[in-house]
Amino acid sequence: MYDWDVVIAGAGPAGLAAGMVFADSGLRTLVCEKKRLPLDKACGEGVMPPGAAVLQRLGIYELLPPGGFAPFQGIRFYSPAGRCASGVFREGPGLGIDRRILSKALAQRARSTAGLTMWEEAPVEGFDRESGSLRVQVKGETLSTRLLVGADGLHSRLRRLSGVHMACRRHNRWGIRQHFHVRPWSDFVEVYWAQGAEAYITPCGAEMVNVAFLWDADRQDGRAAGRSLFDSLMDKFPELRSRLDGAEPAGPPAAAGPLEQRAKSPIGDGVLLIGDAAGYLDARTGEGISIALAQALALQDTVVPLLCRQDGMLTAAELAGYLQVHRKIVRPYYLITGKVLALSRHPRMVEGAISLLSRFPGLFQRLLSMNMGPGW
Ligand SMILES: Cc1cc2nc3c(=O)[nH]c(=O)nc-3n(C[C@H](O)[C@H](O)[C@H](O)COP(=O)(O)OP(=O)(O)OC[C@H]3O[C@@H](n4cnc5c(N)ncnc54)[C@H](O)[C@@H]3O)c2cc1C
């Protein structure tokens, strides 16, 4: 009666992991990606331990090339005055990985999943609801499905089309990243703080580091773009510049923003949003991929049983069980990231906080765990 049980827009970590969950449960699943795989995107590329554990569970580690990723033990902060604090993860290592390598491995795993079909260069253009069914427009074709999952990223078209997009301008933060061919000098993700910007150095291969800057666009000259923007941000971090002296850039910089995007709700009649499409605050605490993967896995117990038990399109009321789990997953992220954003507006408080964390590494460790949420 329906072309598909589930159609998913977007083949990022959220979309592909969700596709595997549905298809592994015997549901006829189509993932539509508007670009060609493997996908690249602006990202700090530090997957926190919970996300790394999900990737292990999905069998992704076995598909990674030797030297194409780097585990990291924790987070190290450097204050503008040079104070340093290190927090070691209690949960085991995180995973530093180039997004193209992660995308390739996720796609390989997805292609070998029975019941999962992937269409590339196939943007989801729109959808409408008609007498208990959902019709989705993909690349000029109309498909019928029982559930449409919007995993279409930060600037989600489906969030807007389903009427849950919320305008927000509390934070005007952006991010840019660049890879460098250089042997990582640390097995921590290093975070350097400066006025209105931070630098994140993630080891992501035997001979590769990712340098990402996040900045407050209200406090940074917005005229620069691409390489000149990257260079102007690097000027804020002379210590980092000297570290990278002579290192070859690997590919062009990539930027994204504004980072803060909100949805009134991740569910609607026949529609469910996951990953960045469901809302995002900031990349400051490096939780995006872990949250996207956690949301995808949560579909197993909350949405799969509904699709297996009954016919027809799932209503928002029926998806309420997922909503509860979604809130539980994102609550610590919004709480801690919000507090860190507020703190970083006050340079003296940043110095004080990093000084405190350097004296109490156990406290730093507990804060890292809190940020990852309960149940990990
Ligand atoms: C500068 C920066 C640094 C970051 N650093 C980190 C970090 O260190 N660690 C971390 O965990 N997270 C980090 N994040 C966040 C992380 O990148 C995201 O949270 C994560 O990629 C979300 O995955 P997703 O699958 O929801 O979206 P995406 O990875 O963005 O995938 C969405 C996909 O949907 C596709 N798409 C869009 N529209 C359509 C359409 N209409 N039809 C079909 N396909 C469509 C896109 O092409 C894309 O491939 C960072 C983000 C930024 C911007």
Ligand as a Chemical Component Dictionary entry (heavy atoms), coordinates in Angstrom:
data_LIG
# 
_chem_comp.id                   LIG 
_chem_comp.type                 NON-POLYMER 
_chem_comp.pdbx_formal_charge   0 
_chem_comp.three_letter_code    LIG 
# 
loop_
_chem_comp_atom.comp_id 
_chem_comp_atom.atom_id 
_chem_comp_atom.alt_atom_id 
_chem_comp_atom.type_symbol 
_chem_comp_atom.charge 
_chem_comp_atom.model_Cartn_x 
_chem_comp_atom.model_Cartn_y 
_chem_comp_atom.model_Cartn_z 
_chem_comp_atom.pdbx_ordinal 
LIG C1  C1  C 0 32.177 24.077 13.343 1  
LIG C2  C2  C 0 31.498 22.858 13.929 2  
LIG C3  C3  C 0 32.216 22.018 14.785 3  
LIG C4  C4  C 0 31.610 20.873 15.284 4  
LIG N1  N1  N 0 32.350 20.044 16.065 5  
LIG C5  C5  C 0 31.806 18.885 16.514 6  
LIG C6  C6  C 0 32.588 17.949 17.238 7  
LIG O1  O1  O 0 33.788 18.133 17.460 8  
LIG N2  N2  N 0 31.974 16.817 17.679 9  
LIG C7  C7  C 0 30.659 16.548 17.429 10 
LIG O2  O2  O 0 30.150 15.504 17.845 11 
LIG N3  N3  N 0 29.900 17.424 16.722 12 
LIG C8  C8  C 0 30.442 18.563 16.260 13 
LIG N4  N4  N 0 29.687 19.430 15.509 14 
LIG C9  C9  C 0 28.273 19.103 15.267 15 
LIG C10 C10 C 0 28.105 17.993 14.231 16 
LIG O3  O3  O 0 28.795 18.336 13.048 17 
LIG C11 C11 C 0 26.619 17.784 13.954 18 
LIG O4  O4  O 0 25.921 17.773 15.173 19 
LIG C12 C12 C 0 26.353 16.483 13.215 20 
LIG O5  O5  O 0 26.951 16.485 11.939 21 
LIG C13 C13 C 0 24.846 16.258 13.080 22 
LIG O6  O6  O 0 24.598 15.179 12.224 23 
LIG P1  P1  P 0 23.285 15.169 11.331 24 
LIG O7  O7  O 0 23.271 13.829 10.660 25 
LIG O8  O8  O 0 22.127 15.605 12.120 26 
LIG O9  O9  O 0 23.503 16.326 10.248 27 
LIG P2  P2  P 0 24.571 16.446 9.072  28 
LIG O10 O10 O 0 25.808 15.752 9.403  29 
LIG O11 O11 O 0 24.640 17.897 8.754  30 
LIG O12 O12 O 0 23.876 15.687 7.847  31 
LIG C14 C14 C 0 22.713 16.196 7.251  32 
LIG C15 C15 C 0 22.661 15.702 5.823  33 
LIG O13 O13 O 0 21.406 16.035 5.240  34 
LIG C16 C16 C 0 21.593 16.380 3.879  35 
LIG N5  N5  N 0 20.448 17.170 3.450  36 
LIG C17 C17 C 0 20.162 18.460 3.713  37 
LIG N6  N6  N 0 18.989 18.810 3.161  38 
LIG C18 C18 C 0 18.502 17.700 2.534  39 
LIG C19 C19 C 0 17.325 17.433 1.793  40 
LIG N7  N7  N 0 16.380 18.359 1.601  41 
LIG N8  N8  N 0 17.163 16.186 1.292  42 
LIG C20 C20 C 0 18.109 15.220 1.488  43 
LIG N9  N9  N 0 19.266 15.445 2.175  44 
LIG C21 C21 C 0 19.431 16.665 2.700  45 
LIG C22 C22 C 0 22.898 17.144 3.888  46 
LIG O14 O14 O 0 23.500 17.165 2.609  47 
LIG C23 C23 C 0 23.715 16.354 4.916  48 
LIG O15 O15 O 0 24.481 15.355 4.310  49 
LIG C24 C24 C 0 30.256 20.570 14.980 50 
LIG C25 C25 C 0 29.539 21.440 14.141 51 
LIG C26 C26 C 0 30.143 22.553 13.613 52 
LIG C27 C27 C 0 29.358 23.446 12.699 53 
# 
loop_
_chem_comp_bond.comp_id 
_chem_comp_bond.atom_id_1 
_chem_comp_bond.atom_id_2 
_chem_comp_bond.value_order 
_chem_comp_bond.pdbx_ordinal 
LIG C1  C2  SING 1  
LIG C2  C3  SING 2  
LIG C2  C26 DOUB 3  
LIG C3  C4  DOUB 4  
LIG C4  N1  SING 5  
LIG C4  C24 SING 6  
LIG N1  C5  DOUB 7  
LIG C5  C6  SING 8  
LIG C5  C8  SING 9  
LIG C6  O1  DOUB 10 
LIG C6  N2  SING 11 
LIG N2  C7  SING 12 
LIG C7  O2  DOUB 13 
LIG C7  N3  SING 14 
LIG N3  C8  DOUB 15 
LIG C8  N4  SING 16 
LIG N4  C9  SING 17 
LIG N4  C24 SING 18 
LIG C9  C10 SING 19 
LIG C10 O3  SING 20 
LIG C10 C11 SING 21 
LIG C11 O4  SING 22 
LIG C11 C12 SING 23 
LIG C12 O5  SING 24 
LIG C12 C13 SING 25 
LIG C13 O6  SING 26 
LIG O6  P1  SING 27 
LIG P1  O7  DOUB 28 
LIG P1  O8  SING 29 
LIG P1  O9  SING 30 
LIG O9  P2  SING 31 
LIG P2  O10 DOUB 32 
LIG P2  O11 SING 33 
LIG P2  O12 SING 34 
LIG O12 C14 SING 35 
LIG C14 C15 SING 36 
LIG C15 O13 SING 37 
LIG C15 C23 SING 38 
LIG O13 C16 SING 39 
LIG C16 N5  SING 40 
LIG C16 C22 SING 41 
LIG N5  C17 SING 42 
LIG N5  C21 SING 43 
LIG C17 N6  DOUB 44 
LIG N6  C18 SING 45 
LIG C18 C19 SING 46 
LIG C18 C21 DOUB 47 
LIG C19 N7  SING 48 
LIG C19 N8  DOUB 49 
LIG N8  C20 SING 50 
LIG C20 N9  DOUB 51 
LIG N9  C21 SING 52 
LIG C22 O14 SING 53 
LIG C22 C23 SING 54 
LIG C23 O15 SING 55 
LIG C24 C25 DOUB 56 
LIG C25 C26 SING 57 
LIG C26 C27 SING 58 
# 
